[in-house]
Amino acid sequence: MVDVRIINAVLSSAQVTYETVLQLEAQFGKPQAIKDIMPRYNIVTVIGFVGDIEGNFVYSFSEETALAIVSRMMGMDYNTIDELSLSAIGELGNMTSGSIAMNLEKLGYKIDITPPTVITGKEMKITAEGLIIRLPVSLFNPEDVELHIAIRSGK
């Protein structure tokens, strides 16, 4: 069983990051335990973490949502999925994961995060060990972002 404070730290960290970076108030759906990570959308950022607990943060976006995010981050309309937009999506994941790491440390869970890896494609399945929690997030449209957290015990 996962410490519910971990899930609350993830939610509050994501909320603060989205408010700060995107000037948006995210709405979160009900967390659910799942067996496999099969992202709903075709733009995925994966960030690993190691330390007192280990695992992955996996963020999934549609192209439409990704471009809306990039446009907000750049302060201008951006309408192409290219190296620059994928880098911005990776950086949003990095900022969110960094905030999660800081909040987890306040709870006594020290972790280090890896640099983001951004993957594009359809019908992906990501293999991860441990407990997997799916958090639906609504930024611009209902459930237009998915956040998965895979957690296993650490050192």
C-alpha positions in Angstrom: 0.0 0.0 0.0 1.3 3.4 -0.9 1.5 6.2 1.6 -1.5 8.5 0.7 0.8 11.5 1.4 2.8 10.6 -1.7 -0.3 10.9 -3.9 -1.3 14.2 -2.2 2.3 15.5 -2.7 2.0 14.6 -6.4 -1.3 16.4 -6.8 -0.3 19.5 -5.0 3.0 19.7 -6.9 1.3 19.3 -10.2 -1.3 21.9 -9.3 1.3 24.5 -8.3 3.4 23.8 -11.4 0.5 24.1 -13.8 -0.7 27.3 -12.0 2.7 28.9 -12.1 3.9 27.8 -15.6 0.6 27.7 -17.5 -1.6 30.0 -15.4 -4.2 27.3 -15.3 -6.0 25.6 -12.5 -5.9 21.8 -13.2 -8.7 19.6 -12.2 -7.8 16.1 -11.0 -9.9 13.0 -11.4 -10.0 10.1 -9.0 -6.7 8.3 -8.7 -6.9 4.6 -9.7 -4.5 1.7 -9.3 -3.9 0.0 -12.7 -1.9 -2.9 -13.9 -0.1 -1.5 -17.0 0.7 1.9 -18.3 -1.0 2.3 -21.6 -0.9 6.0 -22.3 -4.1 7.4 -23.8 -2.3 10.0 -25.8 0.6 9.9 -28.2 3.0 12.4 -26.6 4.6 10.9 -23.5 7.2 12.3 -21.1 8.9 9.7 -18.8 11.0 10.8 -15.8 12.5 8.2 -13.5 13.2 8.7 -9.8 15.5 6.9 -7.4 16.2 7.1 -3.7 14.0 6.3 -0.7 11.3 5.3 -3.1 11.9 4.5 -6.8 9.8 4.5 -9.9 8.6 6.7 -12.8 6.4 9.7 -13.5 4.7 9.3 -16.9 2.9 12.3 -18.4 0.7 11.7 -21.5 -0.7 14.5 -23.7 -2.7 14.7 -27.0 -1.1 16.8 -29.7 -3.8 19.5 -29.2 -3.1 19.7 -25.5 0.7 19.7 -26.0 0.5 22.6 -28.5 -1.8 24.5 -26.1 0.8 23.9 -23.3 3.7 25.0 -25.5 1.8 28.1 -26.6 1.2 29.1 -23.0 4.8 28.4 -22.0 6.1 30.5 -25.0 3.5 33.3 -24.7 2.6 32.9 -28.4 0.7 30.6 -30.7 2.7 27.5 -31.5 1.1 25.0 -33.9 3.8 22.4 -34.8 5.0 19.3 -33.0 8.7 19.6 -33.5 11.9 19.4 -31.5 11.3 22.7 -29.8 7.7 21.9 -28.7 8.7 18.4 -27.5 11.6 20.0 -25.5 9.1 22.3 -23.9 6.8 19.4 -23.0 9.8 17.6 -21.5 10.6 20.7 -19.5 7.1 20.9 -18.1 7.5 17.3 -16.9 10.9 18.1 -15.5 9.5 21.1 -13.5 6.5 19.1 -12.2 8.7 16.2 -11.2 11.2 18.5 -9.5 8.4 20.0 -7.5 7.2 16.5 -6.6 10.7 15.6 -5.4 10.9 18.7 -3.2 7.5 18.0 -1.6 8.3 14.3 -1.1 11.5 15.3 0.7 9.4 17.3 3.2 7.7 14.0 3.9 10.9 12.2 4.5 11.2 10.6 1.0 14.4 11.8 -0.6 14.5 11.1 -4.4 16.6 12.2 -7.3 14.9 12.5 -10.7 16.3 11.7 -14.2 16.2 14.0 -17.2 13.0 13.8 -19.1 12.6 11.4 -22.1 9.9 12.5 -24.5 8.4 9.8 -26.7 5.8 10.1 -29.5 3.8 7.3 -31.0 0.6 5.4 -30.9 -0.6 2.4 -28.9 2.4 2.5 -26.4 2.7 0.2 -23.5 5.2 1.2 -20.8 6.4 -1.6 -18.5 7.0 -0.5 -14.9 7.4 -2.5 -11.7 5.5 -1.8 -8.5 2.3 0.0 -7.8 0.9 2.1 -10.7 -1.5 4.9 -10.0 -3.3 6.7 -12.9 -4.3 10.3 -12.3 -6.5 11.9 -14.9 -5.9 15.7 -15.3 -8.1 18.3 -17.0 -6.2 21.4 -18.2 -7.9 22.7 -21.3 -10.5 19.9 -21.8 -11.8 17.1 -19.6 -9.0 14.5 -18.9 -6.7 15.9 -21.6 -3.6 14.9 -19.6 -2.8 11.6 -17.9 -0.3 11.3 -15.1 0.9 7.9 -14.1 3.1 7.2 -11.1 4.8 3.8 -10.8 6.2 3.4 -7.3 8.4 0.6 -5.8 10.4 0.6 -2.7 13.8 2.2 -2.8 17.1 1.7 -1.1 
